[in-house]
Amino acid sequence: MKAFTFTVALFMGVLSVSLAQRETSLRVIDALRDLHPAYKQLRDVVVQAVAGAKLNSSEVIFKFNIDIASRKESFMQTAIKTEANVLRQVNGQSINIDTSCLGFLRQSIDVNMNLAGVSFTNCLNNVDASLASEITRVYAELQVNETSFVNLSVYDVFRGQNVFVNPQTIVDRLVEKLSSLQQAPTELTEELTLLVEAFEGRLGEVRAAYTSCLTMNDQLLQTTLGTVLTQLQQICLGSLLPAASTSEPTEETEQTEQTEQTEQTEATEETESTEPASEPAPEIPTETEVPPTEVAEPEPPTPGVVYRNAL
């Protein structure tokens, strides 16, 4: 009888423990359900944060491209101005300078400008390759960070655990997971900001390399065009013209002056056609002093000469 009572008591004890443990097992589901909203909120924050970082990187790329275009334009304007100055020297030579020699100089100027265009394109090709590489890199870094947060596993807390044997361990893990999910957005924002800043810094290095490339090729162009001026003097036997005046009239000003001159001419012609022609003023003769006639004095007789009147 005692043995039976002991068995029943043991069974009831085991049953009560099992029932309590089952309740804990059910709390695992409740803890898991509490985790899902936090996980969704994290995914939303991550997606928005990464999208914001991509927008920031897009703005960085836009400013970079604008700056590259401005630098290219500046160097192009310098090259064109230099070419114009050298051509002015060549085209302004006197007619006694060998025209074929001047023609060779013009060809040399054109060739050097074309070569400068090739070099400027090479510089831009380097920029294009570097920019593409940096964009790929930053987007890969953003993707890694997005994936690392969005693809966080929720169910890894169940690995090596038994929901009926040690449910409390699983519950504790789920609570810890919830806490880590709630802290993750702050870390993510900081990481994404640093990634975009690093990306902008690397593009600054690309921009500096592009400027250096343009500067080197511009110096080469200036040297070659300077050689043309030397050849103009030493080979073609020409001479350099004085510096061009900065107060030269613009095309619009010249057209305005021509129009005004035309209008003045037309007005003068109309006035002459409407007014009666005035009679020419009579010429006033100028008195001319006539020198007095000198009286010829008789020359003294020459000895030995006989005059007929004296005969």
C-alpha positions as CSV (number, residue, x, y, z in Angstrom):
1,M,0.0,0.0,0.0
2,K,2.8,2.3,0.9
3,A,4.6,1.5,-2.4
4,F,1.5,2.3,-4.3
5,T,1.0,5.6,-2.5
6,F,4.7,6.5,-3.2
7,T,4.2,5.6,-6.9
8,V,1.1,7.7,-7.2
9,A,2.9,10.6,-5.4
10,L,5.9,10.3,-7.7
11,F,3.7,10.2,-10.8
12,M,1.8,13.2,-9.6
13,G,5.0,15.1,-8.9
14,V,6.4,14.3,-12.3
15,L,3.1,15.2,-13.9
16,S,3.0,18.6,-12.2
17,V,6.6,19.3,-13.2
18,S,5.8,18.3,-16.8
19,L,2.7,20.5,-16.8
20,A,4.8,23.4,-15.5
21,Q,7.4,22.8,-18.1
22,R,4.8,22.6,-20.8
23,E,3.6,26.0,-19.8
24,T,7.2,27.3,-20.1
25,S,7.3,25.7,-23.5
26,L,4.3,27.6,-24.5
27,R,5.9,30.9,-23.3
28,V,8.5,30.3,-25.9
29,I,5.9,30.9,-28.5
30,D,4.8,34.1,-26.7
31,A,8.4,35.3,-26.6
32,L,8.9,34.5,-30.2
33,R,5.8,36.5,-31.1
34,D,7.1,39.5,-29.2
35,L,10.3,39.2,-31.3
36,H,8.6,39.4,-34.7
37,P,7.4,43.1,-34.5
38,A,10.8,44.2,-33.3
39,Y,12.4,42.3,-36.1
40,K,10.1,43.9,-38.7
41,Q,10.8,47.3,-37.2
42,L,14.5,46.6,-37.6
43,R,14.1,45.6,-41.2
44,D,12.2,48.8,-42.0
45,V,14.8,50.9,-40.3
46,V,17.7,49.1,-42.1
47,V,16.0,49.5,-45.5
48,Q,15.4,53.2,-44.9
49,A,18.9,53.8,-43.5
50,V,20.6,52.0,-46.4
51,A,18.3,53.8,-48.9
52,G,19.3,57.1,-47.3
53,A,23.0,56.1,-47.5
54,K,22.6,55.3,-51.2
55,L,20.9,58.7,-51.7
56,N,23.8,60.4,-49.9
57,S,26.3,58.5,-52.1
58,S,24.4,59.6,-55.2
59,E,24.7,63.2,-54.1
60,V,28.4,62.7,-53.6
61,I,28.7,61.3,-57.1
62,F,26.7,64.2,-58.5
63,K,29.0,66.8,-57.0
64,F,32.0,64.8,-58.1
65,N,30.8,64.8,-61.7
66,I,30.0,68.5,-61.7
67,D,33.5,69.3,-60.3
68,I,35.2,67.0,-62.9
69,A,33.3,68.8,-65.7
70,S,34.3,72.2,-64.4
71,R,38.0,71.2,-64.2
72,K,37.9,69.8,-67.7
73,E,36.3,73.0,-69.0
74,S,38.9,75.2,-67.3
75,F,41.8,73.3,-68.9
76,M,40.1,73.3,-72.3
77,Q,39.6,77.1,-72.2
78,T,43.2,77.5,-71.3
79,A,44.3,75.3,-74.2
80,I,42.0,77.1,-76.7
81,K,43.2,80.6,-75.5
82,T,46.9,79.5,-75.9
83,E,46.2,78.2,-79.4
84,A,44.5,81.5,-80.4
85,N,47.5,83.5,-79.1
86,V,49.9,81.4,-81.1
87,L,47.8,81.5,-84.2
88,R,47.6,85.2,-83.9
89,Q,51.4,85.4,-84.0
90,V,51.6,83.1,-87.0
91,N,48.8,84.7,-89.0
92,G,50.0,88.2,-88.2
93,Q,53.4,87.9,-90.0
94,S,54.3,90.3,-92.8
95,I,53.9,89.2,-96.4
96,N,57.6,88.7,-97.0
97,I,57.7,85.7,-94.6
98,D,57.7,82.3,-96.3
99,T,54.0,81.2,-96.4
100,S,54.9,77.5,-96.7
101,C,56.9,77.8,-93.5
102,L,53.9,79.4,-91.7
103,G,51.7,76.7,-93.1
104,F,53.8,74.1,-91.4
105,L,53.5,75.9,-88.1
106,R,49.7,76.0,-88.4
107,Q,49.8,72.2,-89.0
108,S,52.0,71.8,-86.0
109,I,49.6,73.8,-83.8
110,D,46.6,71.7,-85.0
111,V,48.4,68.4,-84.4
112,N,49.5,69.4,-80.9
113,M,45.9,70.5,-80.1
114,N,44.6,67.1,-81.3
115,L,47.2,65.3,-79.2
116,A,46.2,67.4,-76.2
117,G,42.6,66.2,-76.8
118,V,43.8,62.6,-76.7
119,S,45.6,63.2,-73.4
120,F,42.6,64.9,-71.9
121,T,40.5,61.9,-72.9
122,N,42.9,59.5,-71.3
123,C,42.7,61.4,-68.1
124,L,38.9,61.2,-68.2
125,N,39.0,57.5,-69.0
126,N,41.0,57.0,-65.8
127,V,38.4,58.9,-63.8
128,D,35.6,56.8,-65.3
129,A,37.3,53.6,-64.4
130,S,38.1,54.7,-60.8
131,L,34.6,56.1,-60.3
132,A,33.0,52.8,-61.5
133,S,35.2,50.9,-59.1
134,E,34.4,53.1,-56.2
135,I,30.7,53.0,-56.8
136,T,30.8,49.2,-57.0
137,R,32.7,49.1,-53.7
138,V,30.5,51.4,-51.7
139,Y,27.3,49.7,-52.9
140,A,28.8,46.3,-52.0
141,E,29.6,47.7,-48.5
142,L,26.1,49.0,-48.1
143,Q,24.7,45.8,-49.3
144,V,26.7,43.8,-46.8
145,N,25.6,46.0,-43.9
146,E,22.0,45.7,-45.1
147,T,22.1,42.0,-45.4
148,S,23.9,41.5,-42.1
149,F,20.9,43.2,-40.3
150,V,18.0,42.2,-42.5
151,N,19.0,38.6,-42.7
152,L,19.4,38.3,-38.9
153,S,18.3,34.8,-37.9
154,V,15.5,34.7,-35.3
155,Y,15.3,31.0,-35.0
156,D,19.0,30.3,-34.3
157,V,18.1,30.4,-30.6
158,F,16.5,27.0,-31.1
159,R,19.7,25.3,-32.3
160,G,20.9,22.6,-29.9
161,Q,17.8,23.2,-27.7
162,N,14.6,21.3,-27.0
163,V,11.5,23.3,-26.5
164,F,10.1,20.6,-24.2
165,V,13.3,19.8,-22.3
166,N,14.8,23.3,-21.6
167,P,12.2,25.8,-22.8
168,Q,13.4,28.5,-20.3
169,T,16.8,28.6,-22.0
170,I,15.1,29.3,-25.3
171,V,13.0,32.0,-23.7
172,D,16.1,33.6,-22.2
173,R,17.8,33.6,-25.6
174,L,14.7,35.1,-27.3
175,V,14.7,37.9,-24.7
176,E,18.4,38.6,-25.4
177,K,17.7,38.6,-29.1
178,L,15.0,41.1,-28.7
179,S,17.3,43.4,-26.8
180,S,20.0,43.2,-29.5
181,L,17.5,43.9,-32.3
182,Q,16.3,47.1,-30.5
183,Q,19.9,48.3,-30.2
184,A,20.9,47.5,-33.8
185,P,19.6,50.7,-35.7
186,T,21.9,53.0,-33.8
187,E,25.0,51.0,-34.8
188,L,23.8,50.7,-38.4
189,T,23.3,54.4,-38.9
190,E,26.8,55.1,-37.6
191,E,28.3,52.5,-39.8
192,L,26.5,53.7,-43.0
193,T,27.5,57.3,-42.3
194,L,31.2,56.3,-42.1
195,L,30.9,54.3,-45.3
196,V,29.6,57.2,-47.2
197,E,32.2,59.6,-45.8
198,A,35.0,57.1,-46.7
199,F,33.5,56.9,-50.2
200,E,33.6,60.7,-50.6
201,G,37.2,60.7,-49.4
202,R,38.2,58.2,-52.0
203,L,36.5,60.2,-54.7
204,G,38.5,63.2,-53.5
205,E,41.7,61.2,-54.3
206,V,40.3,60.4,-57.8
207,R,39.6,64.1,-58.4
208,A,43.1,65.0,-57.3
209,A,44.6,62.4,-59.6
210,Y,42.5,63.8,-62.5
211,T,43.7,67.3,-61.8
212,S,47.3,66.2,-61.8
213,C,46.8,64.4,-65.1
214,L,45.3,67.5,-66.7
215,T,48.0,69.7,-65.3
216,M,50.8,67.5,-66.7
217,N,49.3,67.4,-70.2
218,D,48.5,71.1,-70.2
219,Q,52.1,71.8,-69.4
220,L,53.2,69.6,-72.2
221,L,50.8,71.5,-74.6
222,Q,52.1,74.8,-73.4
223,T,55.7,73.6,-74.1
224,T,54.9,72.4,-77.6
225,L,53.0,75.6,-78.5
226,G,55.9,77.6,-77.1
227,T,58.2,75.7,-79.4
228,V,56.1,76.9,-82.4
229,L,56.8,80.5,-81.4
230,T,60.5,79.7,-81.3
231,Q,60.3,78.0,-84.7
232,L,58.5,81.1,-86.0
233,Q,61.4,83.3,-85.2
234,Q,64.3,81.0,-85.8
235,I,63.1,78.9,-88.8
236,C,60.5,81.1,-90.5
237,L,62.5,84.3,-89.6
238,G,59.4,86.0,-88.3
239,S,59.0,88.3,-85.4
240,L,56.7,88.2,-82.4
241,L,53.8,90.7,-82.4
242,P,53.1,92.9,-79.4
243,A,50.5,91.8,-76.9
244,A,47.0,92.1,-78.1
245,S,45.0,95.0,-76.8
246,T,42.4,94.1,-74.2
247,S,40.1,97.0,-75.3
248,E,39.3,95.5,-78.7
249,P,35.7,96.1,-79.7
250,T,33.4,93.2,-79.6
251,E,31.5,92.0,-82.6
252,E,28.3,93.6,-81.3
253,T,30.1,96.9,-80.8
254,E,31.5,96.8,-84.3
255,Q,28.1,96.1,-85.8
256,T,26.6,99.0,-83.9
257,E,29.3,101.4,-85.1
258,Q,28.9,100.2,-88.7
259,T,25.1,100.8,-88.4
260,E,25.6,104.3,-87.0
261,Q,28.0,105.1,-89.8
262,T,25.6,103.9,-92.4
263,E,22.7,105.9,-90.9
264,Q,24.9,109.0,-90.8
265,T,25.9,108.5,-94.4
266,E,22.4,108.1,-95.6
267,A,21.3,111.2,-93.7
268,T,24.1,113.2,-95.3
269,E,23.1,112.0,-98.8
270,E,19.4,112.9,-98.2
271,T,20.4,116.4,-97.0
272,E,22.6,117.0,-100.1
273,S,19.8,115.8,-102.4
274,T,17.1,118.1,-100.8
275,E,19.1,121.3,-100.4
276,P,19.8,123.5,-103.6
277,A,23.3,123.4,-104.8
278,S,25.1,126.5,-103.8
279,E,27.0,128.4,-106.4
280,P,30.7,128.1,-106.1
281,A,32.3,131.1,-104.5
282,P,34.2,133.1,-107.0
283,E,37.9,132.8,-106.8
284,I,39.7,135.8,-105.6
285,P,42.8,136.3,-107.7
286,T,45.8,137.0,-105.7
287,E,47.9,139.9,-106.7
288,T,51.3,139.0,-107.9
289,E,54.1,141.5,-107.5
290,V,55.9,142.0,-110.8
291,P,59.6,142.7,-110.2
292,P,60.7,146.0,-111.8
293,T,62.4,145.8,-115.1
294,E,66.0,146.4,-114.7
295,V,67.6,148.9,-117.1
296,A,70.5,147.5,-118.9
297,E,73.5,149.6,-118.5
298,P,75.9,149.8,-121.5
299,E,78.9,147.6,-121.0
300,P,82.2,149.3,-121.3
301,P,83.9,149.0,-124.7
302,T,86.2,146.2,-125.1
303,P,89.6,147.1,-126.3
304,G,90.4,146.0,-129.8
305,V,86.7,145.7,-130.8
306,V,85.3,148.0,-133.5
307,Y,81.6,148.8,-133.2
308,R,79.7,149.4,-136.4
309,N,77.7,152.2,-134.9
310,A,80.8,154.0,-134.4
311,L,81.8,153.8,-138.0
